Amino acid sequence: MKSKLQSAMEYLMTYGWAILVIAVVLGVLYSLGIFSPSNFAPKAQPGSCQVFRPNGPGTSYDIELQGTCDQELPQYVAMFNGYGSYINTGTYGLPIGSEPRSAFAWVYFTGMPANDYFTIESYGDQNKGTEAVGFRVQKTNGYVNFVGAGDDFQTTFLPSDGVWNFIGYTYNGSTSVTVYYNSQSQTGNIGSPLNTTLPGSDAANIGKSTADNLWYWQGGISNVQIYNISLSANEVEALYQEGIGGAPIRAQNLVGWYPLNGNANDYSGNNNDGVATNVIFTDTWQSGYTSP
């Protein structure tokens, strides 16, 4: 008669390989974030939250958020290929000249592109004497930069590939720019006040510069928000703490809102809808995202 120990050993010898394979598969799935709580959290449907302006674009009287605006994770994000995908948007209400402004987005890096920079958001004319503004990551060193067509401010923030980050800037209308990276910030001065103009049909883009066809983004972008005011540090921190599905902080100063949750529409109420070129809206984006 076999002992219990002998029977147990024979069982392990017979089925141990199967248990090992299952353990390895589970380990791989866990490392890919398959079992992350964010994968099982409710997802916001495209257009589920938007700004309502009863008196039309550009107005702020009786303005309000409508829909489900409780910071649910988006169902989709936009993925850009780094060489020919971008979103061209409208320009109504965008700050011009040296008017104060702020712009923020959640971004995911999949590697450096072939060009010198890759652009999150940019608008304006980059011809000599006028300026486009935006924020980019430089290829040569990976730093996050505010770019003002020569009036630039380079930070020492070095975002990692394969991770979602909250990145943006505020401009005070003079020469001071503050760049934000997750919960950190750095402030610096640009050479002179901005002088932004908005000519032509290529004056505002997400995922590429307005300087010809340059500096394409490579990776994911979500929840782009553009304001006609320099947000305070406390407001920016609150926006960051909302996470990738966060609603605007100051709807009355919002001029463009692109959740990129399945489409390129502007949900700020200003009708600056975008047109996507070679952009993929994917629902398998949660790997690398951690709620603040």
N, C-alpha and C positions, 0 to 999 in steps of 0.2 A: 504494500500500500504506500502510495506516495505521501510524503510529508507535505504539510501546508507550505513550508518554505520552498520545497522542490516545485510544487505546483505554481507558486507565485513567480519563481524564476523562469519557468517555462512560458508563463503568460507574458512576462516582460520581453523575453526573447522573441516571442511570436508577434506581439503587437507594439513593441517598443519603437520600431521604426516609424509606424504610423503616428504614434503619439509625438515623436520628434518632428515629423513633417508638419503636423498640425501646429505645434509650438512655433516652428520657424515661420509659417505662414501668418500666424497671429502676430508675431513680432514684427514682420514686414508691414502688415496692415496698420499696426499701431504707429510705427515710425512714419508712415505716410499720412498720418492724421485721420485715418478712416474712423477711428473711434473717438475723435475729438467731440466734445459736447456741442460745438458749433455746428457739426454736421446734422444734429438731430433737433436743433433749435428751429422755431418757426421762421420761415423766409418771407420777406416782403415781396409781393407781386409787383411787376412793373407799373409805375404810376400810382401806387397805393397811397402816397403822400405827396401833396403839392401845395404851392402857394396860390391862394385865391385872391385876385384883385378885382373887386366888383366894379371899379371905375376905370378899368383898363390898364394896359402895360404902362409902367413908369409911375403909377399912382401908389399911395400908401394908406389912403383913408379907408378904414374898415378892412384892412388887409388881415388875412388869417391863414393858418395852415389847415388844410382839409384832408380827411382820409385817416389812414392808420399811420401815425407818426410816432410810434413808441420805440424807435431804435431797433427794430427787427433787422436781422442780417438781410442783405439783398439776395435775391435768388440768382442774379447774374452779375458779372463784372465784365468790363471790356478788355480784351487782349489785343495787343499791338505787336507787329512782327519785326519792328526795328528798321525797316527799309522802305515800306510803301503803304503803311496803314495809318490813318489819322481821322479826325473828326473836324470838319469845318463848321463853324457856328455863326449865328447872327451876332451883331455888335450893338444892338439897341441898348442904350443906357450904360455902356462900359465907360469907366472914367477916362478922360482924355487930358491932354496938357499935363499939368502937375497935380491933378486932383488926387486926393488920398484914395487908397484902394487896399484890398486884401484878397488873396486867393489861396485856397487850400484843396487838398485831395488826399485820398489814400492810394498808395502806389505799391506795386510789386515788381521787383527787379528779377529778370531772368538772364542777366549778363549784359556786358557792355556792347553797344552797337558798333557799326563800322565807322560812324561819324565821330566828330570831336565831342559832341554833347548828345544827350537825348533829352527831349523836351516833354514836360508834363503839360503845361498850358502856356500859351503865348498869344499876345495880340498886339496890333499896331503896325506901323510902317517902319521898316528898317533901312529905308533910303537915307542917304547922308543928310544930316540936319534934323531928322526926326527919329523917333525911337519906338521900338517895340519893347514890351516888358513881358517877363515870364519867369518861370523858374525851371532849372535844368540840373542835370548831373553831368559832370565833365568826365570824358573818357580817360584822360591822361592820369587823373589821380582819384577819381570817384567822388570828389566833394560835391555837396549840394550848393548850388549857386543861385543867387538872384541875378538875372540878366536884364540890363537896360540898354542894349545896343552900345556898349562901351562904358556906360555907367554901371559897372557890375559890383557885386559884393559876394566874395567867396567865403564860405564857412569852412569849418574843419569837421563837419558831420560826414561820416563815411558809412552810408547805408549798406547793408549786406544783401547779397542775392538770396532769393527764395524766401523773403520775409516781407509781410505787409507793413508799410510805414505811413505815418501821417506827416505830410510835408506841405509847407506853404510859407507865405510871407505877408507882412503888413508894410505899407509905405505911408509916411506921415504927410506927404505933400511938399516936403522940402528936400532934404538930402539923407534922411535917416530911413534905413530899411532894417526890419527884424525878420530873420528867417527862423522858422520853427521846424523841429524834427522830433516827432512824438512829443514828449513832455519837456523837451529842451529848447532853448532859443539862443540866438546870437544876433547882436545888433551892430551894424556898421554904417558907414557913410558912403554914398555914391558921389561922383564928381560934381554933379550939378543937378538941380531939379529936373524931373522927367519932362518930356515934351511929346507926349504920345498923340499920334494922329491915326485915323482909321479909314484909309482909302481902300477901294477895291473889294473884291469878293473873297480874297484870301487874307483878310485882316485879323481873323481870330481862329485859332485852332487848338485842339486838344490832341496831344501825341506827336506834334511836329511844329517846327518854327514857322513863323510867317516870312522868313527870309528864304525865298525860293523853296525848293523841296529839300530841306536840310533837317538834320538832328531829330530823326524819328525816334519815338519811344519804343523800347523793347520790354514787354512784360504787361502787367495789368494796371489799370487805372479805374478808380471808383470814386463816386461822390465828390465831384468837382464843384466847388462853391466860390463865387466871385462877388465881392461886395464893393460898394462905392464909399467905403469908410475904412479907416485904419482901426481894426478891432483891437480892443484892449487885451493885455496878457491874460486876464481872468476869463475873458470871453473865448479866447483861443483855447485855453485849457479846458473850458467847459465843452467846446466843440470836439476836442480830442477825446475827452472822457465819454462822449456819446458813442464813439466807435464808428466803424465803417458804415453803419446804417443810420448815422445821426442826421437829424433835421437841422435846417439853418438856425443860427443863433439870433440873428437880427433880420427878420424877414423884410422889414421896411427898408433896409439898405441892401438887400440882395438883388443883384442884377443878372446873375446867371447861376442856375443850379442844374447840374448834370449828374444824377445818380448813376447813369450808365447801367442801369438795371434792366437789361434787355433791349434798350434802344438809346438813341442819342438825343432824346427830347429834352427841352429846357422846362423844368418844373418850377421856375421862379415866378411865373405869371407874366414874363416879359416877351414871350414868344420868340426867343432866340434859339429855336430848335436847330440841332446839328444834323449834318449829313455825313454818315460814316462811310469810309472807303477802306476796304480790306480789313475791317475790324470784326473780330469774333466775340460774340457775347456768350460766355460759358457759365454753366452752373456748377462746375467742378473747380472751385477756386479756393476752398477754405484752408488748404494746407498752407502753413506759414502765417496764419492769422491768429493773433491772441488779443482778446478784448482787453482794453486798458483797465 
